[in-house]
Amino acid sequence: MPASGATSRRACVETLLTDLHSSPVRVVAWERLEPWAVARVTLRGIAAPRTAVVKWVRDQPGSTRTEPWRLHTEVAALRHLSDDLGLAIAPRVLATDFSRGLVVLDDLAPRTALDRLLRRDGAAAHADRLAAFARARGELSASTAGHAGRYLGQRTSLGPADPAAAADMAQVAQLRNRAPGQAAALGVPLAGRVSHEFGAVLAELDDPGPFCALSNGDAETNNVLVHEAGPADARLIDFESAAYTHALLDAVCLHVPGPAWMTVGDPVATGLADHHRRTLARGVPEAEDDRRYGTGLTAACLFWAIARLQRFGALDARVQGDRSRLQLVETLEAAARTAEHHRAHPHLAGWARRTADLLRRRWPDADLDFTDPVAFPPYTARHP
């Protein structure tokens, strides 16, 4: 970050917080949290030294995530949680200056990102933190279900709706158009009963009914902060792509590998699935219905697997041994296992297994047993 940019943002934060507290506030330290457009600041003048987190819109040429609507969406979502619903599950918004593309948030330190702990110590060492993560995802959905109108009020008060608000629906439409052609080209067509179930999956996600709830748009372990020791609570971060969508899309990360992982283990055996489901059911009673819940969860997991299959061309061009190939095989098989466990969408689950088998034959380096907990313990990272 250019020094002038940091200096300007520091002055803006001081002005915002001085106005908020009606007394002078100084930024005495500015710690950039690379590679994000985020800094932790140490403040003086608010009773005692304290810290806050500053986020801003990137302005360097070639940067990603430069759209101003991202901060508008994050602020709307966080205010919806804290002001509309009284939830302490995410940071509070302290101050904003949208003209400068800047927002000041609560600092949740000394919590740290759960994915860092999993990479460092392995999942077995942090079973209680993973359980807290599963409950936090369930709590977010349970507490926000039925309140989409209130969120929309927060969002529209900050300006026009942004493209992220329809991101999931856009992905559903894209998959509806692209997946059949790609599957046919691979030699595993989505035809007959498989096609019918694929349509049912998309219909489920198009119309979540009582499962419509707020998501931060990236339900992964890098976006949850936990204490390394002490109470196993959890706080969710990064709401730049927040939107109301199907609540069970937020449970996929417990059942099927996300972008960072090759495996996630067995969430039923570890209890993670139950932690999430019981918490979700407090606000969405339909989650207690085995058929309704199983159909929705299976739809979400199979949707994710088929979406990830769209990367086939890029992965097929990579060198032998690329771990993303292994991840794609396990993603398809984990989604199929979820469907089989819940006895839902059996034909599409069978298609997922046949597709995984095809990839195993095409990529002998990916023909491994991912259910072996010794070779592939839960939350094995995709990159060594």
C-alpha positions, -999 to +999 in steps of 0.1 A: +000+000+000+015+034-009+024+054+022+000+082+011-029+058+010-022+045+045-018+080+058-051+091+043-069+061+057-054+066+091-066+102+091-101+091+080-103+065+108-093+092+133-119+116+120-147+089+120-140+077+155-134+112+169-169+121+156-184+089+170-170+094+205-171+132+206-135+132+218-101+130+200-091+095+189-057+088+175-044+058+156-011+050+172-003+018+152-014+006+117-007-032+110-015-042+075-030-078+073-017-090+040-028-100+014-062-084+022-072-048+021-074-049+058-055-034+087-056-038+125-053-004+142-044+005+178-064+034+191-058+059+219-084+083+233-113+058+240-109+054+277-080+031+272-059+019+242-078-006+221-079-020+186-102-021+156-102-035+121-103-013+090-113-026+056-112-007+024-119-010-013-087-018-033-077+009-057-045-005-073-046-014-110-050-051-115-064-057-081-093-080-074-124-073-053-124-036-062-162-032-065-176-006-040-207-026-035-187-052-016-184-029+015-220-018+012-231-055+013-208-063+042-221-033+062-257-041+055-253-077+065-234-069+097-260-043+107-288-067+099-272-092+124-264-067+152-291-040+148-321-059+134-315-093+151-293-086+181-268-113+172-232-113+184-220-138+158-199-114+137-181-081+141-201-049+147-197-019+123-182+010+142-180+036+115-182+039+077-170+064+050-183+050+017-170+080-002-135+067+007-145+031+004-137+024+041-153+007+071-142+003+107-152-029+125-148-045+159-116-064+163-123-100+172-087-107+183-072-127+200-093-151+180-076-166+149-088-182+117-098-218+122-082-230+089-048-219+102-052-241+133-064-270+112-034-268+089-010-264+118-023-290+142-048-312+123-085-316+128-083-340+157-066-313+178-095-289+172-126-310+173-143-286+197-134-256+174-149-274+144-180-281+164-182-244+173-179-236+136-207-260+127-229-245+154-221-209+142-231-218+106-264-232+120-270-203+142-265-178+113-292-196+093-315-203+122-315-166+134-319-150+100-344-173+084-376-154+077-360-120+079-350-114+043-371-083+041-353-067+069-319-074+053-332-060+020-341-028+039-306-025+052-291-032+018-312-009-003-306+020+022-270+019+011-276+020-026-287-002-055-286-040-050-253-055-061-245-085-084-235-106-054-271-106-041-280-129-070-247-148-071-261-182-061-291-179-084-267-169-113-247-200-106-278-222-106-287-207-140-252-212-153-250-248-142-284-255-157-270-243-190-235-257-189-236-290-170-255-311-194-232-304-223-201-309-203-214-342-188-222-355-223-187-345-235-172-365-206-193-396-215-215-394-184-246-377-198-273-362-175-301-382-190-333-399-180-338-401-142-305-385-137-316-354-156-349-354-137-330-354-103-306-327-116-336-305-123-350-312-088-317-302-073-318-269-091-354-263-082-346-269-046-319-243-046-340-219-067-368-220-041-355-228-006-388-220+011-383-221+049-346-227+044-341-192+030-315-176+053-285-152+052-251-165+042-219-146+041-213-162+007-182-182+017-189-208+043-154-220+048-130-224+078-109-194+067-139-171+075-145-182+111-124-169+140-120-190+172-099-189+204-069-212+203-076-221+240-105-215+263-142-213+253-149-229+219-170-200+206-168-188+170-173-156+151-180-153+114-163-128+091-162-116+055-197-107+045-188-089+013-208-115-008-237-119+017-271-128+004-302-147+014-300-182-001-306-218+007-294-224+043-281-259+035-256-245+011-238-233+042-237-269+055-219-282+024-185-273+038-190-299+066-198-328+041-178-321+009-143-306+005-142-269-001-116-251-021-089-254+005-093-291+015-090-325-001-111-342+026-134-332+054-138-366+070-172-380+081-193-353+097-219-378+109-193-399+128-177-367+143-210-352+152-204-320+131-235-327+110-256-331+142-242-299+157-252-279+126-286-296+122-297-292+158-287-255+158-304-249+125-336-265+137-340-239+164-350-214+138-360-237+109-381-265+124-383-282+090-346-293+095-360-319+120-378-336+091-354-363+079-368-363+044-370-325+040-335-320+055-319-349+036-333-338+003-321-302+008-287-311+020-281-337-007-292-311-033-267-286-020-238-311-019-245-325-054-249-289-067-215-280-053-199-312-068-213-305-102-202-269-100-166-280-092-167-304-121-168-274-144-131-271-136-124-304-154-107-288-184-082-268-164-074-298-141-070-322-170-043-299-185-023-300-153+007-322-145+003-356-130+000-355-092-018-322-090-037-324-058-067-305-073-074-337-093-076-357-061-098-331-046-123-332-075-126-370-073-132-368-035-157-340-040-179-361-063-176-392-040-183-372-008-214-357-024-225-392-034-220-405+001-241-377+015-269-386-009-267-423+000-267-416+037-299-395+033-314-418+007-320-388-016-314-383-053-301-418-058-297-416-096-278-384-095-256-398-067-249-428-089-240-405-117-215-387-094-199-420-086-196-430-122-181-396-130-155-401-102-147-435-115-142-421-150-118-395-135-099-422-116-093-441-149-083-409-167-061-397-139-043-428-123-026-405-099-060-397-084-071-433-080-066-434-042-087-442-011-097-409+003-116-426+031-084-439+046-080-417+077-043-424+079-034-414+044-061-387+043-071-375+077-100-350+079-092-316+066-062-326+046-051-295+028-052-294-009-017-279-011+011-296+009 
